[in-house]
Amino acid sequence: MKTFNIKFCIGAAIISMSAVGCSDILDEDPRSIYTPGFFQTERGVNGGLTSMYSHLRYIFGDAYFYNTTLTGTDEVTYGRDADENFLAMDFSGRAALNSNNSRADRLWTAAFPNINTASGVIKNATAVGTISPALVAEARFFRAFDYFMLVQTFGGVPLDLGAGELEFNTNAIRTSVRNTVPEVYTKAVFPDLLQAITDLPATPRVIGGATKTLARLYLAKAYLTYAWWLENPNNIPTYPAAQRVDPAGKNAQYYYQQAYDVAIAGIENPGPFRLQPTYYDVHLATNDRNAEMMLYADHTESSELYNGGSLTFGSGGAPDNFAGWMMTWNYTNIRSATNPNGTGAVSSVQREAVQQLGRPWNRMAPTINALENTFADKTNDSRYDGTFTTVYRGNWPKGGVAAATLYNANNLPVTPGQPILTFLNEEPTTAITYPSGAGTSNIGAGTQPGRADYVVSLRGVSRIVYPGLWKLGPYRTDNGTGLGQPNAGSTRPFNIAKFSELYFVAAEAVVKGATPKAGQGARELINVIRARAGKWRFDNNGNVAKPQDNSTAMVEATPATIDINYILAERSREYYGEGYRWYDLVRTQKWTELASTYRIGGTNYGDHTPLTVTRTIQPYHYLRPIPQVQLDRLDVSADVKASYQNPGYN
């Protein structure tokens, strides 16, 4: 597949354009240069819109941007094989975050060319005469979407890319001025989303296309985030320096109410969107692109062109969807024996392109705090089971190991499909016997009397051995009887926006003072999500049907009074490992409170003693550094360039 790799100067009309998701969804017309005349044709407008959906793959599913959204939060720390990009994001003393190693650059370099393309469509499409407002509204949505992502990540960013604020720019320039946070919201994000809600259809034009409900979700999120910014409860600095005053004179409470009202409008006018019946269904690969998913960076197994990358190997870079590799430890090192006396070690769990396995990379790891505390209820609540792979089953015949039976823990026999390694849901009453090092399992796993599977307790999780992230695992239909293509990027879509988040946004707004409708207060809204979480249809890690409804128990366990910490805990249970967490903690200014310490084991096999790690999170860390690639391309004096950077990173 041919792609264009053009250097980006802010506001340049020269951009990269690659394929979108599936050939039956959007057609592709790759171009390296867009001009006003191009956007004054139906073909040009459609091509520009196609590139807007395509640009999502350069942000979402990219493992390095994924790292910036999770590592350093209460959900995730670095794994044993982490490099500087991951170590710096943890703020635990292994590396300092700076403009070179912060991979938030993936957002910056993908968003601004797309913003310019959107401005080109918005500016020129009316000249065609046959372009509907609904098509232009898709461009408005994506311009607002990118600016909302940017302002949350970097603070104020430029609205003028060289031709005037929100104007289409056709000449690469080497100067730039950042607008303030209120200007970005009130001039770009809010107006575009309000117009998008008016003009977008209720039902998407194409599969995965922008809709009124999607625009309502992002407007509600933007109002909520801006309200927190205005309130600024912990005096976190902003940049460029600006008073926490809304240009229209509205206060934080006004915007919390707006967030609630818009989110409730989305719930009450859902269009084709709805909650899935069980949490398991939300992330089951065979149920991808379900009615809960409102936006995703699409991929496909049917064509390398429309997948955006190879179907047989992974490049380790965008536009591949390789985020799911990062929290996948090297389970292929597990060994079982071919002989009853424990000799003849072979790999019993081999690398396979199935959802519970996938390609190991080991750059990120879950914290023990998240495994034990966030997911404390593993009996009623299905979300732990629907998030992690905690049982690793034998698949050795697919890798060419002919033995019908192997011998595993306690030299007991196991057959294909049986558990080889289990992460226990709770601390056992019968002690685990751990080896002093790697042991016969080769990965330091322990044994219990009478069990043929090796075991690790959640308190024994380390940076090298931990439960995998099932929800992001790969899925292929072309594996045949073998291991498939586990080294390729995932051909599944990377989910970005879900209908379920409307309930969380509305509930959070109520907690912050919005006046709710009768029966739609914070507790009632959260209980819609919790009731669904209590409904099981399959025990994922038990690999058995489980028609069980624990929704009553889940609802009864919800506190009578909901606070922000409870909202954040519920959001973590619902969206663990999906890239929400850093933004949630920064929005609510709870990052330091909830993530300044965490527990995890060491980096060697056999490390099962939890260590408490302290992070140093400074107020300036609530913004990511402006990428060095942007600073290098600015042709301005050294003092102007220094002032362009967020304070603390010079």
NORDAQUI-V676279 format. One record per pair of residues at least 6 apart in sequence whose C-alpha atoms are under 8 Angstrom apart, sorted by the first residue. I is the first residue (numbers start at 0). J is the second residue. D is the distance in whole Angstrom. If there is no record, write none. Layout:
{{I,J,D} {I,J,D}}
This chain:
{{0,303,7} {0,304,6} {0,307,8} {0,308,8} {2,15,7} {2,16,7} {2,17,6} {2,29,8} {3,14,8} {3,15,5} {3,16,7} {3,17,8} {3,31,6} {4,14,8} {4,15,6} {5,13,7} {5,14,6} {5,15,7} {7,13,7} {7,14,7} {7,108,7} {7,112,8} {8,171,6} {8,172,6} {8,173,6} {8,629,7} {8,632,6} {8,633,8} {9,111,7} {9,112,8} {9,160,6} {9,161,8} {9,171,7} {9,172,7} {9,173,7} {9,174,8} {9,175,7} {9,629,8} {10,111,7} {10,112,7} {10,115,6} {10,159,8} {10,160,4} {10,161,6} {10,168,6} {10,169,8} {10,170,8} {10,171,6} {10,172,7} {11,112,7} {11,115,7} {11,160,7} {11,168,6} {11,169,6} {11,170,6} {11,171,4} {11,172,7} {12,32,6} {12,33,6} {12,34,7} {12,112,7} {12,115,7} {12,116,7} {12,167,8} {12,168,6} {12,169,5} {12,170,6} {12,171,7} {13,31,6} {13,32,5} {13,33,7} {13,112,7} {13,169,8} {13,171,8} {14,31,6} {14,32,6} {14,33,8} {14,112,6} {14,113,8} {15,30,8} {15,31,6} {15,112,8} {16,29,6} {16,30,6} {16,31,7} {16,50,6} {16,53,7} {16,54,7} {17,27,8} {17,29,6} {17,50,7} {17,53,6} {17,54,8} {17,307,7} {18,27,6} {18,29,8} {18,49,8} {18,50,8} {18,53,6} {18,304,6} {18,305,5} {18,306,7} {18,307,6} {19,25,7} {19,26,8} {19,27,7} {19,49,7} {19,50,7} {19,52,6} {19,53,5} {19,297,7} {19,298,8} {19,305,6} {19,306,7} {19,307,7} {20,53,7} {20,296,7} {20,297,4} {20,298,5} {20,299,6} {20,305,5} {20,306,6} {20,307,8} {21,297,7} {21,298,7} {21,299,6} {21,301,8} {21,302,8} {21,305,5} {21,306,7} {22,305,6} {24,205,6} {24,206,6} {25,49,6} {25,205,7} {26,46,8} {26,49,7} {27,46,7} {27,49,7} {28,46,6} {29,46,8} {33,116,8} {33,169,8} {34,119,8} {34,169,7} {35,119,6} {35,123,6} {36,123,8} {37,43,5} {37,44,8} {38,44,5} {38,47,8} {38,119,6} {38,120,6} {38,123,6} {38,124,6} {39,123,5} {39,124,5} {39,125,8} {39,126,6} {39,127,5} {40,124,7} {40,127,6} {41,127,7} {41,129,8} {41,130,7} {44,120,6} {44,124,7} {47,116,6} {47,117,7} {47,120,7} {48,117,8} {48,137,7} {48,138,7} {50,113,8} {51,113,6} {51,116,8} {51,117,8} {51,138,8} {51,141,7} {52,296,7} {53,296,7} {53,297,8} {54,109,7} {54,110,8} {54,113,7} {55,295,8} {55,296,5} {56,296,5} {56,297,7} {56,317,7} {56,318,5} {56,319,7} {56,320,7} {57,105,7} {57,106,8} {57,109,6} {57,317,5} {57,318,5} {58,64,6} {58,105,6} {58,106,6} {58,109,7} {58,317,8} {59,65,7} {59,296,6} {59,320,8} {59,493,6} {59,495,7} {60,296,7} {60,317,8} {60,318,8} {60,319,7} {60,320,4} {60,321,6} {60,322,5} {60,323,8} {60,493,6} {61,316,6} {61,317,5} {61,318,7} {61,319,7} {61,320,6} {61,321,6} {61,322,6} {62,315,8} {62,316,8} {62,320,8} {62,321,6} {62,322,4} {62,323,8} {62,324,8} {62,325,7} {63,84,8} {63,102,6} {63,103,8} {63,105,8} {63,322,8} {64,102,6} {64,103,6} {64,104,8} {64,105,6} {64,106,7} {65,322,6} {65,578,6} {66,85,7} {66,88,8} {66,102,8} {66,363,8} {67,85,8} {67,88,7} {67,101,7} {67,102,6} {67,103,6} {67,581,8} {68,578,5} {68,579,6} {68,580,6} {68,581,5} {68,582,7} {69,75,6} {69,76,8} {69,576,7} {69,578,6} {69,579,7} {69,580,6} {69,581,6} {70,76,5} {70,77,6} {70,85,7} {70,88,6} {70,89,6} {70,363,7} {71,88,6} {71,89,4} {71,90,6} {71,581,8} {71,594,7} {71,614,8} {72,89,8} {72,580,7} {72,581,6} {72,584,8} {72,590,7} {72,593,8} {72,594,5} {73,366,7} {73,368,7} {73,369,7} {73,593,6} {73,594,4} {73,595,8} {73,596,8} {73,597,7} {74,365,6} {74,366,6} {74,368,8} {74,369,6} {74,571,8} {74,575,7} {74,576,7} {74,580,7} {75,363,7} {75,364,6} {75,365,5} {75,366,6} {75,576,8} {76,89,6} {76,363,6} {76,364,5} {76,365,6} {76,366,6} {77,85,6} {77,86,6} {77,89,7} {77,362,6} {77,363,4} {77,364,6} {77,462,7} {78,326,8} {78,361,5} {78,362,4} {78,363,4} {78,364,5} {78,462,5} {78,463,6} {78,602,8} {79,361,6} {79,362,7} {79,363,8} {79,462,5} {79,463,5} {79,602,5} {80,360,7} {80,361,6} {80,362,5} {81,361,7} {81,362,4} {81,363,7} {82,362,7} {83,94,6} {83,100,7} {84,100,5} {84,101,6} {84,102,7} {85,362,7} {85,363,7} {86,93,6} {86,94,6} {87,93,7} {87,94,4} {87,95,5} {87,96,5} {87,100,7} {87,101,8} {88,96,6} {88,101,7} {89,614,7} {90,96,8} {90,614,5} {90,615,6} {90,616,6} {91,612,7} {91,613,6} {91,614,4} {91,615,6} {92,614,7} {92,615,8} {96,648,8} {97,624,6} {97,648,6} {98,624,5} {98,625,6} {98,626,5} {98,627,5} {98,648,7} {99,626,6} {99,627,5} {99,628,8} {101,623,7} {101,624,7} {101,626,7} {103,152,8} {103,623,7} {103,626,7} {104,625,8} {104,626,5} {104,628,8} {106,148,8} {106,149,7} {107,149,7} {107,626,8} {110,145,6} {110,146,8} {110,149,8} {111,145,8} {113,141,8} {113,142,7} {113,145,8} {114,141,7} {114,142,5} {114,145,7} {114,146,8} {115,160,8} {115,166,8} {115,167,6} {115,168,7} {116,167,7} {117,138,5} {117,139,7} {117,141,7} {117,142,6} {118,138,7} {118,139,8} {118,142,7} {118,165,6} {118,166,6} {118,167,5} {119,166,7} {119,167,5} {119,168,8} {120,135,7} {120,138,7} {121,135,6} {121,138,7} {121,139,7} {122,166,7} {122,167,7} {124,130,6} {124,135,7} {132,198,6} {132,199,8} {133,195,8} {133,198,5} {133,199,5} {133,200,7} {134,199,8} {136,191,8} {136,194,7} {136,195,5} {136,198,6} {136,199,6} {137,195,7} {137,199,7} {137,209,6} {139,191,5} {139,192,7} {139,194,8} {139,195,6} {140,191,6} {140,192,6} {140,195,6} {140,209,7} {140,214,7} {142,187,8} {142,188,8} {142,191,7} {143,187,6} {143,188,4} {143,189,7} {143,191,6} {143,192,6} {144,188,7} {144,217,7} {146,183,7} {146,187,7} {146,188,6} {147,184,7} {147,188,6} {147,221,7} {149,156,7} {150,156,6} {150,180,7} {150,183,7} {151,582,7} {151,586,8} {151,622,8} {152,582,8} {152,622,6} {152,623,6} {153,622,5} {153,623,5} {153,624,7} {153,625,7} {153,645,8} {154,179,7} {154,180,6} {154,237,7} {154,238,6} {154,239,7} {154,622,6} {155,177,6} {155,178,5} {155,179,4} {155,180,4} {155,181,8} {155,182,8} {155,183,7} {155,238,6} {155,239,6} {156,176,8} {156,177,5} {156,178,5} {156,179,7} {156,180,8} {156,183,7} {157,175,7} {157,176,6} {157,177,4} {157,178,5} {158,164,5} {158,165,6} {158,177,7} {158,178,6} {158,183,7} {158,187,8} {159,165,6} {159,166,7} {159,175,8} {159,176,8} {160,166,7} {160,167,8} {160,168,6} {160,172,8} {160,175,7} {161,168,6} {161,170,7} {161,171,8} {161,172,6} {161,175,8} {162,168,5} {162,169,8} {165,187,8} {173,632,6} {173,633,5} {173,634,5} {173,635,8} {174,633,5} {174,634,6} {174,635,7} {175,633,7} {176,643,8} {177,239,7} {177,643,7} {178,239,7} {179,238,7} {179,239,6} {179,240,7} {179,241,6} {180,237,8} {180,238,8} {180,239,8} {180,241,8} {181,244,8} {181,245,6} {181,246,7} {182,246,8} {184,221,8} {184,225,8} {185,246,8} {188,218,8} {188,221,8} {189,218,7} {189,221,8} {192,214,6} {192,215,8} {192,217,8} {192,218,6} {193,214,8} {193,218,7} {195,211,7} {195,214,6} {196,210,8} {196,211,5} {196,212,8} {196,214,6} {196,215,6} {197,211,7} {198,211,8} {199,209,7} {199,210,5} {199,211,5} {200,210,5} {200,211,6} {201,210,5} {201,211,5} {201,212,7} {201,269,8} {201,270,5} {201,271,8} {202,210,6} {202,270,6} {202,271,6} {203,209,6} {203,210,5} {207,288,8} {207,292,8} {207,293,6} {207,294,6} {207,295,7} {208,293,8} {208,294,7} {209,293,8} {209,294,7} {212,265,5} {212,268,7} {212,269,6} {212,270,7} {213,293,6} {213,294,8} {213,496,8} {215,261,6} {215,262,6} {215,264,8} {215,265,6} {216,261,8} {216,262,6} {216,265,7} {216,498,8} {216,500,8} {216,501,6} {218,258,7} {218,261,7} {219,257,7} {219,258,4} {219,259,7} {219,260,8} {219,261,6} {219,262,6} {219,501,8} {219,504,7} {220,258,7} {220,504,7} {221,258,8} {222,254,5} {222,255,7} {222,257,7} {222,258,5} {223,254,6} {223,255,6} {223,258,5} {223,504,7} {223,508,7} {224,586,6} {225,251,8} {225,254,7} {226,250,8} {226,251,4} {226,252,7} {226,253,8} {226,254,5} {226,255,6} {227,251,7} {227,586,6} {227,587,7} {228,243,7} {228,586,7} {229,243,5} {229,244,7} {229,245,7} {229,250,7} {229,251,6} {230,243,8} {230,251,6} {231,243,8} {231,588,8} {232,588,7} {233,588,7} {235,588,8} {235,618,6} {235,619,7} {235,621,8} {236,618,7} {236,619,7} {238,645,6} {238,646,8} {239,645,8} {244,250,8} {252,511,8} {252,512,7} {252,513,7} {255,508,5} {255,509,8} {255,511,7} {255,512,7} {255,513,6} {256,508,7} {256,509,8} {256,512,8} {256,513,5} {256,514,7} {258,504,7} {258,505,7} {258,508,6} {259,504,7} {259,505,4} {259,506,8} {259,508,6} {259,509,7} {259,513,7} {259,515,8} {260,505,8} {262,501,5} {262,502,7} {262,504,7} {262,505,6} {263,501,7} {263,502,8} {263,505,7} {265,501,7} {266,501,7} {266,502,7} {271,290,7} {272,290,5} {272,291,6} {272,292,8} {272,293,7} {272,498,7} {273,290,6} {273,291,5} {273,498,6} {273,499,8} {274,290,7} {274,291,5} {274,498,7} {274,499,6} {275,281,6} {275,289,8} {275,290,7} {275,291,6} {276,531,7} {276,534,8} {277,531,6} {277,532,7} {277,534,6} {277,535,6} {277,536,7} {278,381,7} {278,382,6} {278,385,7} {278,531,7} {278,532,6} {278,534,8} {278,535,8} {279,381,8} {279,382,8} {279,385,5} {279,535,7} {279,536,8} {279,537,7} {279,539,8} {280,286,7} {281,287,8} {281,289,7} {281,291,7} {282,385,7} {282,470,5} {282,471,8} {283,470,7} {284,354,7} {284,473,8} {284,474,6} {284,491,7} {285,474,8} {287,491,7} {287,492,7} {288,492,8} {291,497,5} {291,498,5} {291,499,7} {292,494,7} {292,495,8} {292,496,6} {292,497,5} {292,498,6} {293,495,8} {293,496,5} {293,497,5} {293,498,6} {294,494,6} {294,495,5} {294,496,5} {294,497,7} {295,492,6} {295,493,5} {295,494,4} {295,495,5} {295,496,7} {296,492,6} {296,493,5} {296,494,7} {296,495,7} {297,306,8} {297,491,7} {297,492,4} {297,493,6} {298,305,7} {298,306,5} {298,307,7} {298,320,8} {298,489,8} {298,490,5} {298,491,6} {298,492,5} {298,493,8} {299,305,7} {299,306,5} {299,490,5} {299,491,6} {299,492,8} {300,306,7} {300,310,7} {300,475,7} {300,490,5} {300,491,8} {302,310,8} {303,309,6} {303,310,6} {306,490,7} {307,318,6} {307,319,7} {308,314,8} {308,318,7} {308,319,6} {308,488,8} {309,487,7} {309,488,7} {310,484,8} {310,487,6} {310,488,7} {310,490,8} {311,484,6} {311,486,7} {311,487,5} {312,484,7} {312,486,5} {312,487,4} {312,488,7} {313,319,7} {313,321,8} {313,486,6} {313,487,4} {313,488,5} {314,487,8} {314,488,8} {315,321,7} {315,488,8} {319,488,5} {319,489,7} {320,488,5} {320,489,5} {320,490,7} {320,491,8} {320,492,8} {320,493,7} {321,488,5} {321,489,6} {322,471,8} {323,357,8} {323,468,7} {323,471,5} {323,472,6} {323,473,8} {323,489,8} {324,357,7} {324,358,5} {324,359,6} {324,360,5} {324,361,7} {325,359,7} {325,360,5} {325,361,5} {325,362,5} {325,363,5} {326,359,8} {326,360,7} {326,361,6} {326,362,6} {326,363,5} {326,364,5} {326,365,8} {326,467,6} {326,468,6} {327,356,8} {327,357,7} {327,358,7} {327,359,5} {327,360,6} {327,361,5} {327,363,8} {327,467,5} {327,468,7} {328,359,5} {328,360,6} {328,361,5} {328,463,6} {328,464,6} {328,465,7} {328,467,7} {329,359,5} {329,360,7} {329,361,7} {329,463,8} {329,464,8} {330,348,7} {330,349,8} {330,350,8} {330,359,7} {330,391,8} {330,464,8} {331,346,6} {331,347,8} {331,348,6} {331,349,5} {331,350,6} {332,346,7} {332,348,8} {332,441,7} {332,442,7} {333,346,6} {333,347,7} {333,348,7} {333,440,6} {333,441,6} {333,442,6} {334,344,6} {334,345,5} {334,346,5} {334,347,6} {334,348,8} {334,407,8} {334,439,7} {334,440,5} {334,441,6} {335,341,8} {335,344,5} {335,345,6} {335,346,6} {335,347,6} {335,405,6} {335,406,6} {335,407,5} {335,408,8} {335,439,8} {335,440,7} {336,342,5} {336,343,5} {336,344,4} {336,345,6} {336,405,6} {336,406,5} {336,407,6} {336,410,8} {337,343,5} {337,344,6} {337,345,7} {337,402,7} {337,404,7} {337,405,5} {337,406,6} {338,405,7} {338,406,7} {339,405,8} {339,406,6} {339,410,6} {339,411,8} {339,412,8} {340,410,7} {341,406,7} {341,407,8} {341,410,6} {341,439,8} {346,395,7} {347,393,5} {347,394,6} {347,395,5} {347,419,8} {348,391,7} {348,392,6} {348,393,5} {348,394,5} {348,395,6} {348,419,8} {349,393,8} {349,394,6} {349,395,6} {349,398,7} {349,482,8} {350,356,7} {350,357,6} {350,358,6} {350,359,8} {350,482,7} {350,485,6} {351,357,5} {351,358,7} {351,482,5} {351,483,6} {351,484,7} {351,485,5} {352,358,8} {352,473,6} {352,474,6} {352,475,7} {352,478,7} {352,482,6} {352,483,5} {352,484,6} {352,485,4} {352,486,8} {353,472,7} {353,473,5} {353,474,5} {353,475,7} {353,485,8} {354,469,6} {354,470,7} {354,471,7} {354,472,4} {354,473,5} {354,474,6} {355,388,6} {355,391,8} {355,467,8} {355,468,8} {355,469,5} {355,472,6} {355,473,8} {356,388,8} {356,467,8} {356,469,8} {356,472,6} {356,473,8} {357,472,6} {357,473,6} {357,485,5} {357,486,8} {358,485,6} {358,486,6} {361,463,7} {363,462,8} {364,461,8} {364,462,6} {364,463,8} {364,465,7} {365,465,7} {365,466,8} {366,597,6} {366,598,6} {366,599,6} {367,457,7} {367,458,6} {367,460,7} {367,597,7} {367,598,5} {367,599,6} {368,597,6} {368,598,6} {370,457,7} {371,457,7} {371,458,8} {373,568,6} {373,571,7} {373,572,7} {374,382,8} {374,383,6} {374,572,7} {377,383,6} {377,384,7} {377,424,7} {379,533,6} {379,549,5} {379,550,8} {379,552,7} {379,553,7} {380,529,8} {380,532,6} {380,533,5} {380,534,8} {380,549,8} {380,553,7} {381,532,5} {381,533,6} {381,534,7} {381,535,6} {382,532,6} {382,572,6} {382,573,7} {383,572,7} {384,538,7} {384,539,6} {384,540,7} {385,469,7} {385,470,7} {385,539,7} {386,468,6} {386,469,6} {386,470,5} {386,575,7} {387,466,6} {387,467,5} {387,468,5} {387,469,5} {387,470,7} {388,466,6} {388,467,5} {388,468,6} {388,469,5} {388,540,7} {389,421,6} {389,422,5} {389,423,8} {389,466,5} {389,467,7} {389,540,6} {390,418,6} {390,419,8} {390,420,6} {390,421,5} {390,422,6} {390,540,6} {390,541,8} {391,418,6} {391,419,6} {391,420,5} {391,421,6} {392,415,7} {392,416,5} {392,417,5} {392,418,4} {392,419,5} {392,420,7} {393,414,7} {393,415,5} {393,416,5} {393,417,6} {393,418,6} {393,419,6} {394,415,5} {394,416,6} {395,401,8} {395,415,7} {396,402,7} {396,403,8} {396,415,7} {397,480,7} {397,481,5} {397,482,6} {398,481,7} {398,482,7} {403,414,6} {403,415,7} {404,412,6} {404,413,6} {404,414,5} {404,415,8} {405,412,6} {405,413,5} {405,414,6} {406,412,4} {406,413,6} {406,451,8} {407,413,7} {407,419,7} {407,440,8} {407,451,6} {407,452,6} {407,453,7} {408,440,8} {408,446,6} {408,450,7} {408,451,5} {408,452,5} {408,453,5} {409,446,7} {409,448,8} {409,449,7} {409,450,7} {409,451,6} {410,451,7} {411,450,8} {411,451,5} {412,451,7} {413,419,8} {413,451,7} {418,451,8} {418,452,6} {419,451,7} {419,452,5} {419,453,6} {420,444,8} {420,452,5} {420,453,5} {420,454,6} {420,455,8} {421,452,7} {421,453,6} {421,454,5} {421,455,6} {422,454,6} {422,455,5} {422,456,6} {422,457,7} {422,465,8} {422,466,7} {423,454,7} {423,455,6} {423,456,5} {423,457,6} {424,456,7} {424,457,7} {425,456,7} {425,457,7} {426,456,6} {426,457,7} {426,458,8} {427,456,8} {429,447,7} {430,447,7} {431,445,6} {431,446,6} {431,447,5} {431,454,7} {431,455,8} {432,445,5} {432,446,5} {432,447,6} {433,443,7} {433,444,6} {433,445,4} {433,446,7} {433,605,7} {434,443,6} {434,444,7} {434,445,6} {434,605,7} {435,443,8} {435,605,6} {436,442,8} {436,443,6} {436,604,6} {436,605,5} {436,606,8} {437,443,4} {437,444,7} {437,604,5} {437,605,6} {438,444,7} {438,605,8} {440,453,7} {441,604,8} {442,464,8} {442,604,5} {442,605,7} {443,604,5} {443,605,4} {443,606,8} {444,453,6} {444,454,6} {444,455,6} {444,605,7} {445,453,6} {445,454,5} {445,455,6} {446,452,7} {446,453,5} {446,454,6} {447,453,8} {447,454,7} {458,599,8} {458,607,7} {458,608,7} {458,609,6} {459,599,8} {459,600,7} {459,606,7} {459,607,4} {459,608,6} {459,609,7} {460,599,6} {460,600,6} {460,607,6} {460,609,8} {461,599,5} {461,600,4} {461,601,5} {461,602,7} {461,606,6} {461,607,7} {461,609,8} {462,599,7} {462,600,6} {462,601,6} {462,602,5} {462,603,8} {463,601,8} {463,602,6} {463,603,7} {463,604,7} {464,604,8} {468,576,7} {472,489,8} {473,485,8} {473,489,5} {473,490,7} {473,491,7} {474,489,7} {474,490,7} {474,491,7} {475,483,7} {475,490,7} {477,483,7} {478,484,7} {494,577,8} {499,528,7} {502,524,6} {502,525,7} {502,527,8} {502,528,8} {503,524,7} {503,525,7} {503,566,7} {503,570,7} {505,521,7} {505,524,8} {506,520,7} {506,521,4} {506,522,7} {506,524,6} {506,525,7} {506,566,8} {507,521,7} {507,563,7} {507,566,7} {509,515,6} {509,520,7} {509,521,6} {510,521,7} {510,561,7} {510,562,6} {510,563,7} {521,561,7} {522,557,7} {522,558,8} {522,559,7} {522,560,7} {522,561,6} {526,553,8} {526,554,6} {526,557,7} {529,550,7} {529,553,6} {529,554,6} {530,549,8} {530,550,4} {530,551,7} {530,553,6} {530,554,6} {531,550,7} {532,550,7} {532,553,8} {533,548,6} {533,549,4} {533,550,4} {533,551,8} {533,552,8} {533,553,6} {534,546,8} {534,547,6} {534,548,5} {534,549,6} {534,550,6} {535,545,6} {535,546,6} {535,547,5} {535,548,6} {535,549,8} {536,544,6} {536,545,5} {536,546,4} {536,547,6} {537,543,6} {537,544,4} {537,545,4} {537,546,7} {538,544,6} {538,545,6} {567,583,7} {567,584,8} {571,580,7} {581,590,8} {584,590,5} {585,621,6} {591,616,6} {594,614,8} {595,613,6} {595,614,5} {595,615,7} {595,616,7} {596,611,7} {596,612,5} {596,613,4} {596,614,6} {597,611,6} {597,612,5} {597,613,7} {598,609,6} {598,610,5} {598,611,5} {598,612,6} {599,608,8} {599,609,5} {599,610,5} {599,611,7} {599,612,8} {600,606,6} {600,607,6} {600,608,6} {600,609,5} {600,610,6} {601,607,7} {601,608,8} {601,609,8} {601,610,7} {619,645,8} {619,646,7} {619,647,6} {620,647,8} {622,645,7} {623,645,8} {624,644,7} {624,645,6} {624,648,6} {625,643,8} {625,644,6} {625,645,7} {630,640,7} {630,643,8} {630,644,8} {633,640,7} {641,649,7}}
